[in-house]
Amino acid sequence: MDTLPRSGLSGAAVNELREAILEGRLVQGERLSEVSLSSTLGVSRAPVREALLHLEQEGLVVSLPYKGASVVSLSQQDFLELSTLRIALEKLAWARAVERVSPEAVDDLNAIIAEMEFAVKSEQKAKLVRLDIDFHDRIFVLADHSRLYTAWTAIKWQVALFLLARRVRVDDYHSIIVQEHKALLDDILTAKTPSFEHLIEDHIGSGYGRLNTTAAPTS
């Protein structure tokens, strides 16, 4: 990780640590030592401690008595709950987005898809998870529903961990991400398919299905 600039240390630490987790440089279950992180980032322990508390609120870090902080470790049950909850939230988000879509919004989403295409061609696989989240985040913003967006914000970084786990375990993510998001944009926001719910279910549910088939058996 890079040494942080001196201004806005806590926020910079949040961003750096979040990216390290979402890119898989800090893996699920890994211990997060304040001393080690402060040395790596070139800051005191105070902003690191604040950053870890913020990431705990985002669901990326857990803190246990006598054990300290670590990257959250998500189970198959966690992945199932995230997938089913996300399907419900996204159905409402897309339904409202269809009513509010503008040419500018479509251009913004196409720009993200173009970034996805470039990331695939240049083999920037870690970047794809962030772009995936950015695409869906735009849909929730377009939905213009503050409580819905709050609900999405509460799970979106754990959704990113789900996507990371899928990308690592099932190496087809980079080959289908562009086409899947093009289809969502074309079929729902452009063509305004009236029965679009199955598209959402397939898009999110198939990702869980791929990940679930690779899971190790639990005792």
N, C-alpha and C positions, 0 to 999 in steps of 0.2 A: 504494500500500500504506500501511497505517496505521503510525504510530509505535508502538513496542512498549512495554509496561510494563517497569519496571526489574527485576522479579523473574523468575527463570527465563528469562533472555534467549535462551539457546540453543534451548530447547524452543519458545519463542514464535516465534523466527525460523524454525524448521523448519515450524511450523504455517502461518505467514503465507506463506512461500515456496511450500510445497506447494499451498496453496489458490490462490495466484496462477498456478501452473502448471496446476492442474486446471481452473481457470476460464478459461484461455486468455489471461490478462493477461501471462504470460510464455510465449512460444510456443516450439515445438520448434526447437532449433538456436540459440536466442538466447543471446548471451554474458552471463555473470553476473559482473559486476565487484564484488569485495568492497568497494571504495571507494564505488561508487555505491549498493550495497545498504545499506551501513552508514549512509550519509547519509540514504537514504530511510526506513530503519527507525528511525533515531535511536539507534543503538547503535554500539559499537566494532566493529572488524573481527573480533575474536576469536570472538564468538558467531555472526557470519555465517559465518566459516570453519568452525566446528563444525557449523553447520546444513547447509552445502553438503556436508560429508563424510557427514553422516547421510542426506541426500537422494541422494547417490551410492550409498550402500548400498541404498536403496530402489529404485534404478533410474531415478530421475527426472532425475538430473544426471550428466554425464560430465566428467571432468577430464583434460586432455591436456597433456603437457610443452610449455612455451613458449606455450601457447594459453590456459591457465586453464580455468575451469569454464563449462559451458553447459548449457542444458536438453537432455536427450537427444532425439535425432531418430530416430524409429522408421521402419524401412523396411517394405515390403509383406511381406518375409520375416519380419521381427519380428512383424508382425500375425498372419501365418499360424501361426507357432510359438506365440504367446500363445493363439490360439484353440484350437488342437489340444490343447495342454497343459491349458488351462482346462477343456475338455470332459472330459478324463480325470479331473481332480481333482474336478470338480463331480458327475460320476456317482457317485463314491464318497461324496462329502459328502451328496448327497441320499439315497442308499441308507441311510446310517447315520442321517440326520435323520428319515427315515420311522419308524425303529424307536424314536426317542427323542422324538418330537414330543409337545408338551403343549398344552392350550388356551391357556396363557399365552404359549407360543412363537408360536402362530398369531396371537394378539392383537398381539404385538409386530410381526410381519411385516405384518399388516393396517394397523397404525399407520404403518409406513413407506410402504405403498402409498397411504394417505390423504394423507401428506405429498407424495408424487409427484403425486397428483391436484391438490392445492392449488398446487404449483409449476407445473404445466401451465397451470392456469386463470389464475394470476397472472403467467405468462410468465417465471418464474424458471428459464430453461433451463439456466443454468450449474449450478444446484443439483441437477438431475436426475442428473448423473454421480455426485455424492457419494451420493445416495440409492440409486442402483443398486448401488454398491459396498457400502453399508451393508446392503442387503437380502441380498446374497450372503454378506457377512461373517457375518451371523447364522446362515446355513445351515451354514457351516463351524464356527462355535462350537457349534451344536446337534449336529453330527456327533460331537463329543467325541473327537477323534483329534488328539493334539498334533502329530505329525509331518505329518499332512495339513494342519493349520492353518499350520504353519511353511512348507510348500510354497506354500500359497495366499498367505501374507503376502509371500513373496519376489517374487511377480508382480503383486499386486493393484493397486499404484499404476501400473504400466505398463499393466495392463488399463484403468485409469481414463483413461490417455492415449489408448488405443485407442477408448474410448467417446467421449472428447472429439473425436477426429478424425472419428469417425462422425457425431457430432452436427453438427459444422461442415460436413462435406462432403455429408452426406445429411440433408436437413431433414425427416425423417419420425420421428426418434427420439422427439420429444416427443409425437407422436400415437399411438405404439404401446407406449410403455414401461409405462403403467399396465395395459393389457389383457394384455400378455405376462407380467407378474409376477403378476397375478391368476390367470392360467391355470396358472402353475407352482405357486402355492400351492394352488389348488383341486384340480388334477388329481393332484398328487403327495402333498402333505402331508395334504390333507383326504380326497380320494377314494382315495388310495393306489393309483393305477394301477400294476399290476404291471410293465408294459413301458414305464417312463417314460423310458428312455434316449433315445428319439427326440425327446422333448420338450426335453431338454437340448441335444441336437445341433441342433435347429431354432432354439432360442433363441439360442445362441451362434454357430452356423454362419451363420445368416441375417445376423447383424450383420457378420460378416467379408465375406460375399458382397456386401452392400450397399456396404461400403467399397471392396472390391476393384474393383467395376465403375466406380467414380469415379476410380480411381488413374490418374495420368498415365503414359503408356508410358515404360519405362526403356530406356536405351541399352545 
